[in-house]
Amino acid sequence: MAYTYDVSTDRGKVRRDIGDNVTDQMHFDDAEIDSFLTEGGSVKAGAGLALMAWAAALAREDEQAKAGSWQGDRRDVVAKMKTLAKEYFELAGYAPAATVPTFRQANIDWTAHVAAERQYNEDNA
């Protein structure tokens, strides 16, 4: 797994925007960042998708976090990451398909089919 940080690339810009830029502690590998960019179609939307994925990973862990004498609640971190992701989505004009469902109603005239089935049933009764 490759981990690179170069702010002259879109991958590096996503890392910059999500704070995944400490070289020896990167959360996402390059392939994951590239997949966020592909799905989102822009740096900001890719950053939003990355933050949502990172928040989901944190939410699966214990709610209480301890580091030395510090103790905190991960729910606050997750909520802040989701808020920032939403801001990035708005900046990019990105609407994930899961949040904006669209439905098409198919208007089918079943009259001919019902008549044919009725005739079939009468003929084979």
MARBALUM-839136 format. One record per atom (N, C-alpha, C): residue in one letter; atom name; x, y negated, z negated. Coordinates in steps of 0.2 Angstrom, whole numbers, plus 5000, padded with zeros to 4 digits. Last residue first. Example, Ala and Ser with C-alpha at 12.3 -4.5 7.8 and 13.67 -1.06 7.14 Angstrom:
<atoms>
+------+------+------+------+------+
! rest ! atom !    x !    y !    z !
+------+------+------+------+------+
!    s !    N ! 5064 ! 5011 ! 4965 !
!    s !   CA ! 5068 ! 5005 ! 4964 !
!    s !    C ! 5064 ! 5000 ! 4961 !
!    a !    N ! 5066 ! 5028 ! 4961 !
!    a !   CA ! 5062 ! 5022 ! 4961 !
!    a !    C ! 5066 ! 5016 ! 4961 !
+------+------+------+------+------+
</atoms>
This chain:
<atoms>
+------+------+------+------+------+
! rest ! atom !    x !    y !    z !
+------+------+------+------+------+
!    a !    N ! 4701 ! 5120 ! 5092 !
!    a !   CA ! 4698 ! 5121 ! 5086 !
!    a !    C ! 4695 ! 5128 ! 5086 !
!    n !    N ! 4708 ! 5114 ! 5103 !
!    n !   CA ! 4711 ! 5120 ! 5100 !
!    n !    C ! 4707 ! 5122 ! 5093 !
!    d !    N ! 4700 ! 5104 ! 5107 !
!    d !   CA ! 4702 ! 5109 ! 5112 !
!    d !    C ! 4704 ! 5115 ! 5109 !
!    e !    N ! 4700 ! 5095 ! 5096 !
!    e !   CA ! 4694 ! 5098 ! 5098 !
!    e !    C ! 4695 ! 5104 ! 5103 !
!    n !    N ! 4714 ! 5092 ! 5095 !
!    n !   CA ! 4711 ! 5096 ! 5090 !
!    n !    C ! 4704 ! 5099 ! 5092 !
!    y !    N ! 4715 ! 5085 ! 5108 !
!    y !   CA ! 4719 ! 5091 ! 5106 !
!    y !    C ! 4716 ! 5095 ! 5101 !
!    q !    N ! 4707 ! 5074 ! 5105 !
!    q !   CA ! 4705 ! 5079 ! 5110 !
!    q !    C ! 4709 ! 5085 ! 5109 !
!    r !    N ! 4715 ! 5068 ! 5094 !
!    r !   CA ! 4708 ! 5071 ! 5093 !
!    r !    C ! 4705 ! 5076 ! 5099 !
!    e !    N ! 4726 ! 5065 ! 5101 !
!    e !   CA ! 4726 ! 5070 ! 5096 !
!    e !    C ! 4719 ! 5073 ! 5094 !
!    a !    N ! 4721 ! 5056 ! 5110 !
!    a !   CA ! 4724 ! 5062 ! 5113 !
!    a !    C ! 4725 ! 5067 ! 5107 !
!    a !    N ! 4717 ! 5046 ! 5101 !
!    a !   CA ! 4712 ! 5049 ! 5106 !
!    a !    C ! 4715 ! 5056 ! 5108 !
!    v !    N ! 4729 ! 5042 ! 5095 !
!    v !   CA ! 4724 ! 5045 ! 5091 !
!    v !    C ! 4719 ! 5049 ! 5096 !
!    h !    N ! 4735 ! 5037 ! 5107 !
!    h !   CA ! 4738 ! 5043 ! 5103 !
!    h !    C ! 4733 ! 5046 ! 5099 !
!    a !    N ! 4727 ! 5026 ! 5110 !
!    a !   CA ! 4728 ! 5032 ! 5115 !
!    a !    C ! 4731 ! 5038 ! 5111 !
!    t !    N ! 4728 ! 5018 ! 5098 !
!    t !   CA ! 4722 ! 5021 ! 5101 !
!    t !    C ! 4723 ! 5027 ! 5105 !
!    w !    N ! 4739 ! 5012 ! 5092 !
!    w !   CA ! 4739 ! 5019 ! 5092 !
!    w !    C ! 4733 ! 5022 ! 5095 !
!    d !    N ! 4749 ! 5000 ! 5096 !
!    d !   CA ! 4742 ! 5002 ! 5097 !
!    d !    C ! 4742 ! 5009 ! 5098 !
!    i !    N ! 4760 ! 4992 ! 5084 !
!    i !   CA ! 4759 ! 4998 ! 5089 !
!    i !    C ! 4751 ! 4999 ! 5090 !
!    n !    N ! 4770 ! 4981 ! 5079 !
!    n !   CA ! 4763 ! 4981 ! 5080 !
!    n !    C ! 4762 ! 4986 ! 5086 !
!    a !    N ! 4782 ! 4980 ! 5067 !
!    a !   CA ! 4780 ! 4983 ! 5073 !
!    a !    C ! 4773 ! 4984 ! 5074 !
!    q !    N ! 4790 ! 4968 ! 5059 !
!    q !   CA ! 4783 ! 4972 ! 5059 !
!    q !    C ! 4782 ! 4974 ! 5066 !
!    r !    N ! 4805 ! 4967 ! 5052 !
!    r !   CA ! 4801 ! 4966 ! 5058 !
!    r !    C ! 4795 ! 4970 ! 5058 !
!    f !    N ! 4814 ! 4958 ! 5040 !
!    f !   CA ! 4810 ! 4963 ! 5042 !
!    f !    C ! 4806 ! 4962 ! 5048 !
!    t !    N ! 4829 ! 4954 ! 5031 !
!    t !   CA ! 4824 ! 4952 ! 5036 !
!    t !    C ! 4820 ! 4959 ! 5038 !
!    p !    N ! 4837 ! 4949 ! 5016 !
!    p !   CA ! 4834 ! 4954 ! 5020 !
!    p !    C ! 4829 ! 4951 ! 5026 !
!    v !    N ! 4850 ! 4943 ! 5010 !
!    v !   CA ! 4845 ! 4940 ! 5015 !
!    v !    C ! 4841 ! 4945 ! 5019 !
!    t !    N ! 4858 ! 4950 ! 5003 !
!    t !   CA ! 4855 ! 4945 ! 5000 !
!    t !    C ! 4849 ! 4942 ! 5004 !
!    a !    N ! 4864 ! 4959 ! 5012 !
!    a !   CA ! 4861 ! 4962 ! 5007 !
!    a !    C ! 4857 ! 4956 ! 5003 !
!    a !    N ! 4871 ! 4951 ! 5021 !
!    a !   CA ! 4865 ! 4954 ! 5023 !
!    a !    C ! 4861 ! 4957 ! 5017 !
!    p !    N ! 4877 ! 4935 ! 5015 !
!    p !   CA ! 4878 ! 4943 ! 5015 !
!    p !    C ! 4871 ! 4946 ! 5017 !
!    a !    N ! 4880 ! 4921 ! 5023 !
!    a !   CA ! 4874 ! 4924 ! 5019 !
!    a !    C ! 4875 ! 4932 ! 5020 !
!    y !    N ! 4890 ! 4907 ! 5024 !
!    y !   CA ! 4890 ! 4915 ! 5024 !
!    y !    C ! 4884 ! 4917 ! 5020 !
!    g !    N ! 4896 ! 4895 ! 5024 !
!    g !   CA ! 4890 ! 4896 ! 5027 !
!    g !    C ! 4888 ! 4903 ! 5028 !
!    a !    N ! 4907 ! 4892 ! 5017 !
!    a !   CA ! 4908 ! 4896 ! 5023 !
!    a !    C ! 4902 ! 4896 ! 5027 !
!    l !    N ! 4902 ! 4887 ! 5005 !
!    l !   CA ! 4906 ! 4883 ! 5009 !
!    l !    C ! 4907 ! 4886 ! 5016 !
!    e !    N ! 4894 ! 4898 ! 5001 !
!    e !   CA ! 4891 ! 4891 ! 5003 !
!    e !    C ! 4895 ! 4887 ! 5007 !
!    f !    N ! 4904 ! 4906 ! 4997 !
!    f !   CA ! 4899 ! 4908 ! 5002 !
!    f !    C ! 4896 ! 4902 ! 5005 !
!    y !    N ! 4910 ! 4899 ! 4987 !
!    y !   CA ! 4914 ! 4900 ! 4993 !
!    y !    C ! 4909 ! 4902 ! 4999 !
!    e !    N ! 4900 ! 4899 ! 4978 !
!    e !   CA ! 4902 ! 4893 ! 4980 !
!    e !    C ! 4906 ! 4894 ! 4987 !
!    k !    N ! 4899 ! 4913 ! 4975 !
!    k !   CA ! 4894 ! 4910 ! 4978 !
!    k !    C ! 4895 ! 4903 ! 4981 !
!    a !    N ! 4912 ! 4915 ! 4969 !
!    a !   CA ! 4910 ! 4918 ! 4975 !
!    a !    C ! 4905 ! 4915 ! 4979 !
!    l !    N ! 4910 ! 4907 ! 4957 !
!    l !   CA ! 4914 ! 4905 ! 4962 !
!    l !    C ! 4913 ! 4908 ! 4969 !
!    t !    N ! 4900 ! 4916 ! 4951 !
!    t !   CA ! 4898 ! 4909 ! 4953 !
!    t !    C ! 4903 ! 4906 ! 4958 !
!    k !    N ! 4908 ! 4927 ! 4950 !
!    k !   CA ! 4902 ! 4927 ! 4954 !
!    k !    C ! 4900 ! 4920 ! 4956 !
!    m !    N ! 4917 ! 4923 ! 4940 !
!    m !   CA ! 4919 ! 4925 ! 4947 !
!    m !    C ! 4913 ! 4925 ! 4952 !
!    k !    N ! 4909 ! 4920 ! 4929 !
!    k !   CA ! 4912 ! 4914 ! 4933 !
!    k !    C ! 4915 ! 4916 ! 4940 !
!    a !    N ! 4904 ! 4933 ! 4926 !
!    a !   CA ! 4899 ! 4928 ! 4928 !
!    a !    C ! 4903 ! 4922 ! 4932 !
!    v !    N ! 4916 ! 4939 ! 4923 !
!    v !   CA ! 4913 ! 4941 ! 4928 !
!    v !    C ! 4908 ! 4936 ! 4931 !
!    v !    N ! 4920 ! 4931 ! 4911 !
!    v !   CA ! 4924 ! 4931 ! 4917 !
!    v !    C ! 4920 ! 4933 ! 4923 !
!    d !    N ! 4909 ! 4935 ! 4903 !
!    d !   CA ! 4910 ! 4928 ! 4905 !
!    d !    C ! 4914 ! 4927 ! 4911 !
!    r !    N ! 4911 ! 4948 ! 4901 !
!    r !   CA ! 4905 ! 4946 ! 4905 !
!    r !    C ! 4906 ! 4939 ! 4907 !
!    r !    N ! 4922 ! 4951 ! 4894 !
!    r !   CA ! 4923 ! 4951 ! 4901 !
!    r !    C ! 4917 ! 4948 ! 4905 !
!    d !    N ! 4927 ! 4942 ! 4880 !
!    d !   CA ! 4921 ! 4945 ! 4883 !
!    d !    C ! 4922 ! 4945 ! 4890 !
!    g !    N ! 4942 ! 4944 ! 4870 !
!    g !   CA ! 4937 ! 4940 ! 4874 !
!    g !    C ! 4931 ! 4945 ! 4877 !
!    q !    N ! 4955 ! 4941 ! 4859 !
!    q !   CA ! 4950 ! 4945 ! 4861 !
!    q !    C ! 4944 ! 4941 ! 4864 !
!    w !    N ! 4972 ! 4940 ! 4855 !
!    w !   CA ! 4967 ! 4937 ! 4859 !
!    w !    C ! 4961 ! 4943 ! 4860 !
!    s !    N ! 4984 ! 4946 ! 4851 !
!    s !   CA ! 4979 ! 4944 ! 4846 !
!    s !    C ! 4973 ! 4941 ! 4849 !
!    g !    N ! 4985 ! 4957 ! 4865 !
!    g !   CA ! 4988 ! 4954 ! 4859 !
!    g !    C ! 4983 ! 4952 ! 4853 !
!    a !    N ! 4970 ! 4957 ! 4872 !
!    a !   CA ! 4977 ! 4956 ! 4874 !
!    a !    C ! 4981 ! 4953 ! 4868 !
!    k !    N ! 4955 ! 4965 ! 4875 !
!    k !   CA ! 4960 ! 4963 ! 4870 !
!    k !    C ! 4967 ! 4962 ! 4873 !
!    a !    N ! 4938 ! 4963 ! 4879 !
!    a !   CA ! 4945 ! 4964 ! 4881 !
!    a !    C ! 4949 ! 4961 ! 4876 !
!    q !    N ! 4922 ! 4971 ! 4881 !
!    q !   CA ! 4927 ! 4967 ! 4876 !
!    q !    C ! 4934 ! 4969 ! 4879 !
!    e !    N ! 4916 ! 4979 ! 4890 !
!    e !   CA ! 4914 ! 4972 ! 4890 !
!    e !    C ! 4919 ! 4968 ! 4886 !
!    d !    N ! 4926 ! 4990 ! 4900 !
!    d !   CA ! 4923 ! 4988 ! 4894 !
!    d !    C ! 4922 ! 4981 ! 4893 !
!    e !    N ! 4922 ! 4990 ! 4918 !
!    e !   CA ! 4926 ! 4991 ! 4912 !
!    e !    C ! 4923 ! 4989 ! 4905 !
!    r !    N ! 4913 ! 4986 ! 4927 !
!    r !   CA ! 4913 ! 4993 ! 4925 !
!    r !    C ! 4917 ! 4994 ! 4919 !
!    a !    N ! 4916 ! 4972 ! 4929 !
!    a !   CA ! 4910 ! 4974 ! 4925 !
!    a !    C ! 4910 ! 4981 ! 4923 !
!    l !    N ! 4928 ! 4973 ! 4936 !
!    l !   CA ! 4928 ! 4971 ! 4929 !
!    l !    C ! 4922 ! 4973 ! 4925 !
!    a !    N ! 4922 ! 4977 ! 4949 !
!    a !   CA ! 4927 ! 4981 ! 4945 !
!    a !    C ! 4928 ! 4980 ! 4938 !
!    a !    N ! 4915 ! 4966 ! 4951 !
!    a !   CA ! 4911 ! 4972 ! 4951 !
!    a !    C ! 4916 ! 4977 ! 4947 !
!    a !    N ! 4924 ! 4956 ! 4953 !
!    a !   CA ! 4920 ! 4956 ! 4947 !
!    a !    C ! 4916 ! 4962 ! 4946 !
!    w !    N ! 4930 ! 4961 ! 4965 !
!    w !   CA ! 4934 ! 4961 ! 4959 !
!    w !    C ! 4930 ! 4960 ! 4952 !
!    a !    N ! 4920 ! 4959 ! 4974 !
!    a !   CA ! 4922 ! 4966 ! 4972 !
!    a !    C ! 4926 ! 4966 ! 4966 !
!    m !    N ! 4918 ! 4945 ! 4973 !
!    m !   CA ! 4913 ! 4950 ! 4971 !
!    m !    C ! 4915 ! 4957 ! 4969 !
!    l !    N ! 4931 ! 4941 ! 4978 !
!    l !   CA ! 4929 ! 4940 ! 4971 !
!    l !    C ! 4923 ! 4944 ! 4968 !
!    a !    N ! 4930 ! 4946 ! 4991 !
!    a !   CA ! 4935 ! 4948 ! 4986 !
!    a !    C ! 4933 ! 4947 ! 4979 !
!    l !    N ! 4919 ! 4938 ! 4995 !
!    l !   CA ! 4918 ! 4945 ! 4995 !
!    l !    C ! 4923 ! 4948 ! 4991 !
!    g !    N ! 4925 ! 4925 ! 4994 !
!    g !   CA ! 4919 ! 4926 ! 4991 !
!    g !    C ! 4918 ! 4934 ! 4990 !
!    a !    N ! 4936 ! 4927 ! 5004 !
!    a !   CA ! 4937 ! 4926 ! 4997 !
!    a !    C ! 4931 ! 4927 ! 4992 !
!    g !    N ! 4928 ! 4928 ! 5015 !
!    g !   CA ! 4932 ! 4933 ! 5013 !
!    g !    C ! 4934 ! 4933 ! 5006 !
!    a !    N ! 4923 ! 4915 ! 5015 !
!    a !   CA ! 4918 ! 4921 ! 5015 !
!    a !    C ! 4922 ! 4927 ! 5012 !
!    k !    N ! 4935 ! 4908 ! 5017 !
!    k !   CA ! 4931 ! 4907 ! 5011 !
!    k !    C ! 4926 ! 4912 ! 5010 !
!    v !    N ! 4940 ! 4913 ! 5029 !
!    v !   CA ! 4944 ! 4913 ! 5023 !
!    v !    C ! 4940 ! 4913 ! 5017 !
!    s !    N ! 4928 ! 4923 ! 5039 !
!    s !   CA ! 4932 ! 4917 ! 5037 !
!    s !    C ! 4935 ! 4917 ! 5031 !
!    g !    N ! 4922 ! 4935 ! 5040 !
!    g !   CA ! 4923 ! 4931 ! 5046 !
!    g !    C ! 4926 ! 4924 ! 5045 !
!    g !    N ! 4919 ! 4945 ! 5031 !
!    g !   CA ! 4916 ! 4938 ! 5030 !
!    g !    C ! 4917 ! 4934 ! 5036 !
!    e !    N ! 4925 ! 4957 ! 5037 !
!    e !   CA ! 4918 ! 4957 ! 5035 !
!    e !    C ! 4915 ! 4950 ! 5034 !
!    t !    N ! 4938 ! 4952 ! 5038 !
!    t !   CA ! 4934 ! 4955 ! 5044 !
!    t !    C ! 4927 ! 4954 ! 5043 !
!    l !    N ! 4941 ! 4949 ! 5025 !
!    l !   CA ! 4942 ! 4944 ! 5030 !
!    l !    C ! 4937 ! 4946 ! 5036 !
!    f !    N ! 4940 ! 4961 ! 5019 !
!    f !   CA ! 4936 ! 4956 ! 5017 !
!    f !    C ! 4936 ! 4950 ! 5022 !
!    s !    N ! 4950 ! 4968 ! 5026 !
!    s !   CA ! 4943 ! 4970 ! 5026 !
!    s !    C ! 4938 ! 4965 ! 5024 !
!    d !    N ! 4962 ! 4961 ! 5021 !
!    d !   CA ! 4960 ! 4961 ! 5028 !
!    d !    C ! 4953 ! 4963 ! 5029 !
!    i !    N ! 4961 ! 4965 ! 5008 !
!    i !   CA ! 4960 ! 4958 ! 5009 !
!    i !    C ! 4958 ! 4957 ! 5017 !
!    e !    N ! 4964 ! 4979 ! 5010 !
!    e !   CA ! 4958 ! 4977 ! 5007 !
!    e !    C ! 4956 ! 4969 ! 5008 !
!    a !    N ! 4977 ! 4978 ! 5015 !
!    a !   CA ! 4971 ! 4981 ! 5019 !
!    a !    C ! 4964 ! 4979 ! 5016 !
!    d !    N ! 4984 ! 4973 ! 5005 !
!    d !   CA ! 4983 ! 4969 ! 5011 !
!    d !    C ! 4977 ! 4972 ! 5015 !
!    d !    N ! 4976 ! 4976 ! 4989 !
!    d !   CA ! 4982 ! 4977 ! 4994 !
!    d !    C ! 4980 ! 4974 ! 5000 !
!    f !    N ! 4972 ! 4967 ! 4974 !
!    f !   CA ! 4970 ! 4970 ! 4981 !
!    f !    C ! 4976 ! 4971 ! 4985 !
!    h !    N ! 4979 ! 4962 ! 4963 !
!    h !   CA ! 4974 ! 4967 ! 4962 !
!    h !    C ! 4972 ! 4970 ! 4969 !
!    m !    N ! 4997 ! 4960 ! 4959 !
!    m !   CA ! 4991 ! 4959 ! 4964 !
!    m !    C ! 4986 ! 4964 ! 4963 !
!    q !    N ! 5008 ! 4959 ! 4951 !
!    q !   CA ! 5002 ! 4960 ! 4948 !
!    q !    C ! 4996 ! 4960 ! 4953 !
!    d !    N ! 5019 ! 4954 ! 4957 !
!    d !   CA ! 5020 ! 4960 ! 4954 !
!    d !    C ! 5013 ! 4963 ! 4951 !
!    t !    N ! 5014 ! 4941 ! 4962 !
!    t !   CA ! 5017 ! 4946 ! 4967 !
!    t !    C ! 5017 ! 4953 ! 4963 !
!    v !    N ! 5000 ! 4933 ! 4960 !
!    v !   CA ! 5006 ! 4935 ! 4956 !
!    v !    C ! 5009 ! 4942 ! 4959 !
!    n !    N ! 4988 ! 4931 ! 4967 !
!    n !   CA ! 4995 ! 4929 ! 4970 !
!    n !    C ! 5001 ! 4930 ! 4966 !
!    d !    N ! 4974 ! 4929 ! 4967 !
!    d !   CA ! 4978 ! 4936 ! 4967 !
!    d !    C ! 4984 ! 4935 ! 4970 !
!    g !    N ! 4965 ! 4919 ! 4967 !
!    g !   CA ! 4970 ! 4919 ! 4961 !
!    g !    C ! 4974 ! 4926 ! 4961 !
!    i !    N ! 4957 ! 4916 ! 4977 !
!    i !   CA ! 4955 ! 4921 ! 4972 !
!    i !    C ! 4960 ! 4922 ! 4966 !
!    d !    N ! 4965 ! 4908 ! 4985 !
!    d !   CA ! 4958 ! 4906 ! 4983 !
!    d !    C ! 4955 ! 4910 ! 4977 !
!    r !    N ! 4976 ! 4916 ! 4988 !
!    r !   CA ! 4977 ! 4909 ! 4984 !
!    r !    C ! 4970 ! 4907 ! 4981 !
!    r !    N ! 4971 ! 4926 ! 4995 !
!    r !   CA ! 4974 ! 4928 ! 4989 !
!    r !    C ! 4975 ! 4921 ! 4985 !
!    v !    N ! 4966 ! 4919 ! 5006 !
!    v !   CA ! 4962 ! 4922 ! 5002 !
!    v !    C ! 4965 ! 4924 ! 4995 !
!    k !    N ! 4979 ! 4915 ! 5011 !
!    k !   CA ! 4974 ! 4910 ! 5009 !
!    k !    C ! 4969 ! 4913 ! 5005 !
!    g !    N ! 4985 ! 4927 ! 5015 !
!    g !   CA ! 4988 ! 4923 ! 5009 !
!    g !    C ! 4983 ! 4918 ! 5007 !
!    r !    N ! 4976 ! 4930 ! 5026 !
!    r !   CA ! 4977 ! 4934 ! 5020 !
!    r !    C ! 4979 ! 4931 ! 5014 !
!    d !    N ! 4979 ! 4919 ! 5034 !
!    d !   CA ! 4972 ! 4920 ! 5031 !
!    d !    C ! 4972 ! 4924 ! 5025 !
!    t !    N ! 4995 ! 4912 ! 5031 !
!    t !   CA ! 4991 ! 4917 ! 5034 !
!    t !    C ! 4984 ! 4917 ! 5031 !
!    s !    N ! 5003 ! 4904 ! 5024 !
!    s !   CA ! 5002 ! 4902 ! 5030 !
!    s !    C ! 4997 ! 4907 ! 5034 !
!    v !    N ! 5005 ! 4910 ! 5011 !
!    v !   CA ! 4999 ! 4905 ! 5012 !
!    v !    C ! 4998 ! 4902 ! 5019 !
!    d !    N ! 5008 ! 4925 ! 5008 !
!    d !   CA ! 5011 ! 4920 ! 5012 !
!    d !    C ! 5005 ! 4916 ! 5014 !
!    y !    N ! 5011 ! 4940 ! 5000 !
!    y !   CA ! 5008 ! 4933 ! 4999 !
!    y !    C ! 5011 ! 4928 ! 5003 !
!    t !    N ! 5007 ! 4957 ! 5001 !
!    t !   CA ! 5011 ! 4951 ! 5003 !
!    t !    C ! 5007 ! 4945 ! 5001 !
!    y !    N ! 5008 ! 4973 ! 4998 !
!    y !   CA ! 5005 ! 4968 ! 4995 !
!    y !    C ! 5010 ! 4962 ! 4997 !
!    a !    N ! 5003 ! 4989 ! 5005 !
!    a !   CA ! 5007 ! 4983 ! 5005 !
!    a !    C ! 5003 ! 4978 ! 5002 !
!    m !    N ! 5004 ! 5006 ! 5000 !
!    m !   CA ! 5000 ! 5000 ! 5000 !
!    m !    C ! 5004 ! 4994 ! 5000 !
+------+------+------+------+------+
</atoms>
